Structure formats: structure tokens, C-alpha cells
Amino acid sequence: MDFEGVIGLEIHIELNTATKLFCNCPNNPGDPPNQNTCPICLWFPGAVPGLSRQAVDKAALLALALEGELQPRSSFDQKIYYYPDQPKGYQLTQSHQPLARGGSVEIIDEEGRVKKPRIHHIHMEEDMARLIHETEGRKTVSLVDFNRAGTPLVEIVTEPDFRSPFEVMEFLKVLRARVRYSGTSECSMEAGSMRVDANISIRPRGSEELNTKVEVKNMNSIRHLGDAVAYEISRQSAAVRKGEAIEAHTRLWDPDKKTTLPMRAKFEGPTIPDPGLPVIELDPQRIEELRSQLPEMPADRAQRFVEAYQVSTEEAAFLSSDPETAGYFEALVEGGVPPRTGFHWISTQLLPGLRERDLELPENPVSAQRLAELLAMLGREEINAGGARRVLAAMFDSDESPQVIVAREGLAQVSDLDQLGELVDQVLRDNPAAVEDLRSGKGKAMGFLMGQLMQASGGRANPKVLNKLVGEKLEKDKT
Amino acid sequence: MEPFFIYRDEDSPPSAGEARVAVQPSIAVAQRPCEAGSQALEGYRPPEDAELIRRLREAKIALGGSVRMSEFGLGLAGGAAGQAVSTGAAEAEIMLDLSGESRAAAALAGLWGFKAGYGTVSRRGLTGLAPSMEGLGIIARSPVLIRKILASVSGPDGEDYSQPDDGEPDFSPRGIEPGKVRIAVITEAGEALTVEEKEAYGALQEDLSRRGFVLDRRSLKDFHLFPLVHRIVASVEASSSTGRYDSVRYGTRSAGGEGWQDMYLQSRGEAFGTLVKSFLLQGAYFQFQAYEAYKDACRIRSRLLQQVLALESQGDFFLFPLPFDDVLFQGGDLEEHYRRFAPSLFANVSGLPVLTLPPIEKGMTCQIAAPRLGGPGLLELGEYLYDQEQGD
């Protein structure tokens, strides 16, 4: 029997607010352990929660970015949860009245068809403390860092609309881009600011029934998620073929063994309304104000790039995949750089250069203005492409203008015909075999000669002029 | 030091004529024991004052120390509510009123009692069981002092989001003209009284009429449902919110238990007293096994609040009986607790402010309630009655 996967996702996203959700402690989980705590987020007796306005606004923006419908009223509930990472024995979440309902994200499935997996609802909740398991000698100890306790999360619960690992991965990539564009979260699985649990069941292909689902956790990247979903579909299919029943439980993905293993579930109970927190009320005017703050989303931006800059669909998709890259590209174009030149230099030189230096684009020391100046010099043939690449490398480590670097390094392109003519004569004299090959039509010989010429010129010669001069010399010698 | 004190506060002795306020240790006083009468909070000392304590200090009202209380203020057994004032060790006592405890203790001690309206006093630093049912209770020899304390502590606290957006309370005097004050006597509240109690309650009503007040009989037809709603909703809130008492950061920790989960369970089993444990278990039952009943109780509560709101057009104040006797300080099970406090639960469920008068009849006094924001006006009425008594 052929089975298909039926997958739903629960996606937790950390908001990049300045403070925690219910108190004024800084929202910096990476600070030294337990530095960012207070009687409220440690839930001392008598503690009364506040509610961060910024968190509500960012959560609402995130929901709008995913086409969720903001609800006029939403409220918090207490979800019983006994575990050492929860200081008060319950988690504050939104069970009964979530912040937003509905929503969707458009993807292209494996067959190239447009699909819009649906979001069931989007709600706010607080994060737990972080448990760190260590050994002291032979003893296993667990340490609790409350820096993360009470930081604001948005949980996105999808409908079980996914049928394959590919669809899940594509959905997360598009969702991630939209969330990053909204400016509400870094949204990175690797950094821990996006965590995804998958609820996976199987059914005979063509059936509409929904069967018992298994929850899978602990996937640290989109790729791991795809692997875990594929494994779990395979595991359940094999079990059902053997006549085994699938029981609802939770499993952990082991990326080293590439398998899921059952885990002991934490005790969780039903929720009751929290009497201490206010109801969040969003009137239509406020919702429109928030909507007006939403920037252009990646798909719309990519479309605009294709229309305005005549880049290809794939190039536009690359450039719009995150707001920093898109913004940098547009700044280059505004600085006079031809769009396709801008795309080429971002994709083949700038981003790889940053990766080599372990930097992300927000930390990029080469401003769009400086790069635009460099590419303008290239356009004016003041330097050649090789020289431009060397200047860019220098610009990563200095804040000097490209003009200063070119002058200092002596990288100005030489285009003088007399000067280059002498050089061509010399190289042709020194490489008779290559000249002969070239005359007999072996095109590779030209590449060799150009290499020799560039080397002889210290990389400064204008390759177009060299090419022309070589052609003229050979023609002249023929006659 | 009197046996009902946990500690005396000698830090800021009052000037002559100024009042000392004894505090139950469910109200945080910085760096002082705040164990709320429970082993579950053994050793807990809050890092900062409760907001209302901060405001008392700001108003230069002296703290008189901390007095023994029942566990988490549920009932009166095991506590000494009212004794500090009745013995003259303090001029007032502040506590949390979850089921009518401050009012019952005041009546038993022959004193004035008051429960503040819901949301009029900040809950920051108050350690109770059921946040939506509790109110600040004040016991004193005169409503003048109660009014002074309430005026100091009430009002919006920008950091307590549970407070409705009421604005600053209005303590400006309105003047009491008895002939123009309508007091609605809630008929259903007197139905469960014994013959003797009805007689005593009738005498109290006659006394108010004699003073010139206009008394009308009014109906609150679902009055009998207040105890049921309180029992279900309060116990569920308590069951959920006491999860934070984990015997890790403070409180009694059980020596037994393999692993943290066993430690939690055993510690909680050992740390809570029988009555509180029954209350919490009842709440857990409704939350995990009978959730629909909990939802129904919440719906009934909304209906009761609508009926109470409708009363506001029928009277300026509302009269309820408060029978009392020493058994209120005795131990008992949850059934006993709800039987004893049935006459006072309406105020906790509805959030109304209530004033109890010092008893003039044996075993009976009355509760005068006002609309939720009517605490200042209610105390003005109390002061009028007090002045009249002083003049008598």
C-alpha cells in the first residue's frame, strides 16, 4: 500500500523585542546565565505581570506578514506545565483567544504547482528557561538559566496541509523570509530563534482520513526538519505495513543517527484564563496602522525587481530572499550600478567575501556607497575586473575609498596604446608557439597569451585593449 | 511580644496619636518573612515592598509588625486576625479577604471591617490563592482610620494590569442625608438565617430605619449561586497559581523523592495544610476532570455580575446579613468553610466593596455593600454612622 504523509507544523518564533514579555528585563538570552531576571520573570510570590506593548505590536506585525486576521480581542491563559524550566508551574499562552486566526504562505511544490498551506492560528506566549545538562565528575547535573524565561514568542500553528518533506522545507523558507522582512525576528533555526515541531501521520494515498499523529521535536535546521519528516513517514509506513498501531506520542530527532526516538512527554494540562493580564484589544484603526508599517514582502519585491531592473526570476528571488540583501542591491542601483552588475558582484564577490570572514550582511563593512564607487570605476575602465576584486578585498579591512586603495596599490588600469603595444610585442616574441597555435585557430592559446600579458602588466592592463592589440598585431604580421 | 505577632516592626515607631497597622504576612514587606501562613513559603523574604505597603510608607503610616494568619488566608483557623487591634497592639490590621475573612474577624473582635472593591488596590506583592476573588481587608476601631488607609493605598498602579481602567478614586465628601440614602435589603440573603438570626438582622434594619435611612427590599434572585461559583472558580484559580510554590527557591522541601518530579509531588503534599490541599485538589478536579463545570461556573459568574450591576439603579447601598460565632476560628473541612462563609462570598465573587459594622446584636452584624468603585462613599456612610454612635 502506498502511503502519503500528512504533516502539520507548530512553529515558535522569538520576537526581537527590547524586553521580555511580562517584565522589563532585557530580552537577551545569550547574556551570562541568570543575569536578566527579576521577581516577575522568576515568579516570586506576589509577582504581577506587565505586558510589553512592543511585543504585542511585533506579534501583530508578524501575523499580518503571514496574512493572518488580527482578532479584535485576544487574551492570555494559564497552561499547567510542571517542569524545572517553568518557574511558576504554568505557561502564559493564548489558547482560547489567539492574537490572529488564519493566514497562509504561497509555495511552489515539487511539481511546480502553486500551493498555499494554511495557517490555523497565530498566538503569543512566553518562552521557558534554558536547561543545560552537564556532568560533574560522574554525576549528571541540570542547570537552569532563566534569562530566556518570559521572553516573547509567537507560535504559528498550521493546518495539516503538507504532504512531503519538500513542501515543509519550502514553506519554512518562505515563511522565514516573510518574518525577516517584517523586522520582528531574526527567525533562524540555527540560532534558535525559530523552532519547529512537526506533527506527522500517514494515510493511504488518495484517502481523506486523518490518523493518529506523532509529534517530532529537536530539529535544528530546515534540512534536519526535512530529514526528520522523511524518516518519520518511512517509520510509520513500515510499522503500519507490519500491522502495528501508531500511538500518539512525542519523538526527538537525532541528527547524528538520523532517526527519531521516543521521549517522555512533559505533563501539560488544560488552560484557564489568567486573571492578571489585560485583554488585548485591537480596533480597526490600530490594525490599519500596524498594516501600514508592514514593508513590501519578498514575493512582491522580487516581482518588482524583475519588472523594474530586468533581472531574471531566479536572480530576483535570490536578491529578495532577505531584506538586507534586497536593500543593499537597491542601494547599489540607486548609486548608479547597473542592476545585473550589482547582482553579479553581490552574489559572487560580496557575500562569499563576508562568509570567508564569518560576517553576515548586517555586519558588512563595505557600504553600498563604497561598492557603487568601485563599480563605477570599473564601468569607466579605470580598473579592470581583477583589480576591482583586489580592491574589494582590501575594502573589507579598511574604510578607505576605492580611489585611495587603487592609488595606493597601483591598481589603476593601463589603457595606453603605446605602452600596451610594447607589452604585446614583447609577449608575442616570447611565446612563438602560442602565437602559432592561435594563428592555426586554437582559441585556448588566446587565453594563455592574455594570462601572460596580464601577468606582465602586473594585472593592470585593460584586457579589452590587449585583446584588440593582439588581434591587430597578428593581422599585421600576416600581411 | 504578643503570641499573635510573627514580628514587631520597631523600625519606624509612630508618633503619638499616629496609627500602627499590623500586616498579615501575605502582604510583602521588604526583607521580612512573607510566608502567608504556609510551609510552602517557608523562608521566603520578598526583595521589595508590596505596592500598597510602599504607599502606606509614603503616607507616613507606620507598620506595626506581622500577625499570624491562616494558611494563605483561606478561612480564619490557625490565624489571629483582629487580635492585634482588639488588644490595642495596633490600631488597624490589613489582610487579604478571600471568602469574607476580614469581615468575619472584625465582627468577632467587635470592630469595623472593610473589604475593598476589586481592582481598586494594586495586587503587586500580595500572595493569595485566587486573584480574581481576593480584595484588601482592613480591620480597625473606626471607619475614619479605614478611610485614611484606603485613601493612601487605593488608585491605579501602572504596573498592575489586572486593575480596570478606573482612574483615581474620588474621596471627596458627598454628604450623608439619611432621608435621601436608599439602602437595598437583599431579600434572598436573609433566607438561610435561623429564626434568632433573622430577629437580630431585623433589629439591625430597624436601627438603620430609625436613623432615617430609606430601606427597600430588593431581589438578587441567584444569590444562592455565589458560594457555588466561588467554590469552583476560586479553587481552579488557586490550583493553577500555586504551581509556583516549588520547594526549590523557598518553602519546605521533602527529603524523599527520586528525581525532581517526585520531589515536587511529595513536597507539595507535605507543605500544604489539609484545608488548602482540599481546596487545591478540588480545583484540580474541576480543571482536569470537570472542565465544562468550570466553564459553566464562569458563565454563571458573568450572569451574577449582571444582576449585581442591575441593583445599582435600585439602591445607593446594599444590605446583607453577617452571622458569626467563634466557630469561624476553628478548623474544619471545605464543606464547613463554605457553610460558614456563605453569607459573605457574594462580595468576593462580584468584587463589591463591603463595610461591616461592629455588632450590636449577639452573633449578628450587617454588611453594607456599594458599587465596585463606591468604597469612598461607603466609608463616608460608615463615618456618619460612627459619628452618630459617638454622639449617642
Interface residues (C-beta under 8 A of the other chain):
Chain A: P39 L42 W43 F44 P45 G46 A47 V48 P49 G50 L51 Q78 I80 Y82 P84 P87 K88 G89 Y90 G269 P270 I272 P273 P275 G276 L277 P278
Chain B: A28 C34 A36 L41 Y44 P46 P47 E48 A50 S122 R123 R124 G125 L126 T127 P131 S132 E159 D160 Y161 S162 V236 E237 S240 S241 T242 G243 R244 Y245 D246 V248 R249 W260 Q261 Y264 Q287 F288 Y291 Y294 C298
